[in-house]
């Protein structure tokens, strides 16, 4: 299936707009507002950041009448903050502060600081909004994006850590949380402890009218003092981030899925070994460059695919399991992008006219050489109640060539758990039904039954 | 006399409470810039840090000058500045 022709336009920055047409990412820039950014992009520091992978590559295409066109490479699979794990949020926040600090020595600064300016290549964040770079006033000790950084990075992370508010809620909060959003939900004790004292309690006590706050932005200091104080302001944000990260890692909780690979009692060691071998063999036969691991859990098979040389995107609905996958991929420097995502309830398109960020399936159709769906099909069939031909049709829409699928038979303990007494209703679900549905879109290339009754298939698209 | 003093104290306590309440009164939310609190924290911190920076530089300069002044004559004549 051919890759979907995507069109996407972002335009909230008056200095320019971005259009994604198919595989091309074109940025129209009003030169008068973007001159410092354009100059910086040609500097050795920018080149270094590009080669480090922290700043998106930029090519100058044309320039006329006070406007110019730039082209960026398309990041293979864009993901949005509402699909990230907490560690991905922290990595994006750290990079925002790193780049902002790095820009100061060039008398530049980031004019905005939101996770929406970042995309991920594997587990590595990259700044894609190059127009975010602007000249700084050498006499100002303030970072005007300080508040935005707090609202869009620190408060969502702190709310997740302290109150359990899901990070997925970022889909409805483009500009993050205000201190007043969190304050009523914190105990008095929490309000006066860091990071809430500096991020919520004091700001709430000091809120003034918009006119007064506009005057506040005009604070001037001697340039030597201003840059020292500005660095201190950035490092105070970093301190808050570390504080939240520490609290998150000490309270990192397991879910019933995060230790699933180790504790799955329906899988004997031999079954696991055979399944891993089958997946390795199937990947060796298919040689996919890009793999989507549906229901990736903690990423055992994502890592096998990444180690085979593929660029992997891993979806799962379980946050602790996906966080584990992210941490392992980061540790092993593996090319795996993890997303909190559900094929049965895919992330919708959001923003102005529903066209500022792409729906999950619009980003996925025809983008992968291979889709892996291991230990997931019974959840889609029985828990999500998706008909078998629909499941196969979705896999076919996403993959250009291959699918590795695990069929779970009706006698499997997990199948029985999910059946919840609806035996008659789902009595038609057997391997023959699966093969019939699969062969309407695919050819069976490999088939292997495991001793526990589950059956593994390598399917090739017709 | 005693009762009058107590009444005055109670009245004063009420006045104090009213002043405190007025000091912490919040304007209606619609008239408040929700971003202003975070900005005020940054501005306050920056002004304080700026003042400390200036103070520290002045103290450093003072110490540098005084340590320069305290150098013995023999050392002064050995330094290139002094010989110029």
HADDOCK unambig.tbl for C-alpha pairs under 7 A between the chains (distance, minus, plus):
assign (segid A and resid 141 and name CA) (segid B and resid 46 and name CA) 6.40 0.50 0.50
assign (segid A and resid 147 and name CA) (segid B and resid 35 and name CA) 6.51 0.50 0.50
assign (segid A and resid 147 and name CA) (segid B and resid 38 and name CA) 5.60 0.50 0.50
assign (segid A and resid 147 and name CA) (segid B and resid 39 and name CA) 6.46 0.50 0.50
assign (segid A and resid 178 and name CA) (segid B and resid 34 and name CA) 6.79 0.50 0.50
assign (segid A and resid 203 and name CA) (segid B and resid 37 and name CA) 3.72 0.50 0.50
assign (segid A and resid 203 and name CA) (segid B and resid 38 and name CA) 4.87 0.50 0.50
assign (segid A and resid 203 and name CA) (segid B and resid 40 and name CA) 6.90 0.50 0.50
assign (segid A and resid 203 and name CA) (segid B and resid 41 and name CA) 6.07 0.50 0.50
assign (segid A and resid 204 and name CA) (segid B and resid 37 and name CA) 5.59 0.50 0.50
assign (segid A and resid 206 and name CA) (segid B and resid 37 and name CA) 4.81 0.50 0.50
assign (segid A and resid 206 and name CA) (segid B and resid 40 and name CA) 6.30 0.50 0.50
assign (segid A and resid 207 and name CA) (segid B and resid 32 and name CA) 6.49 0.50 0.50
assign (segid A and resid 207 and name CA) (segid B and resid 33 and name CA) 6.69 0.50 0.50
assign (segid A and resid 207 and name CA) (segid B and resid 34 and name CA) 6.57 0.50 0.50
assign (segid A and resid 207 and name CA) (segid B and resid 36 and name CA) 5.13 0.50 0.50
assign (segid A and resid 207 and name CA) (segid B and resid 37 and name CA) 4.09 0.50 0.50
assign (segid A and resid 208 and name CA) (segid B and resid 32 and name CA) 5.42 0.50 0.50
assign (segid A and resid 208 and name CA) (segid B and resid 33 and name CA) 6.06 0.50 0.50
assign (segid A and resid 208 and name CA) (segid B and resid 36 and name CA) 5.86 0.50 0.50
assign (segid A and resid 208 and name CA) (segid B and resid 37 and name CA) 6.92 0.50 0.50
assign (segid A and resid 209 and name CA) (segid B and resid 31 and name CA) 6.04 0.50 0.50
assign (segid A and resid 209 and name CA) (segid B and resid 32 and name CA) 4.56 0.50 0.50
assign (segid A and resid 209 and name CA) (segid B and resid 33 and name CA) 5.13 0.50 0.50
assign (segid A and resid 210 and name CA) (segid B and resid 32 and name CA) 6.50 0.50 0.50
assign (segid A and resid 210 and name CA) (segid B and resid 33 and name CA) 4.70 0.50 0.50
assign (segid A and resid 210 and name CA) (segid B and resid 36 and name CA) 6.87 0.50 0.50
assign (segid A and resid 213 and name CA) (segid B and resid 36 and name CA) 5.27 0.50 0.50
assign (segid A and resid 216 and name CA) (segid B and resid 43 and name CA) 6.88 0.50 0.50
assign (segid A and resid 225 and name CA) (segid B and resid 50 and name CA) 5.80 0.50 0.50
assign (segid A and resid 225 and name CA) (segid B and resid 53 and name CA) 6.20 0.50 0.50
assign (segid A and resid 229 and name CA) (segid B and resid 46 and name CA) 5.89 0.50 0.50
assign (segid A and resid 229 and name CA) (segid B and resid 49 and name CA) 6.04 0.50 0.50
assign (segid A and resid 229 and name CA) (segid B and resid 50 and name CA) 6.19 0.50 0.50
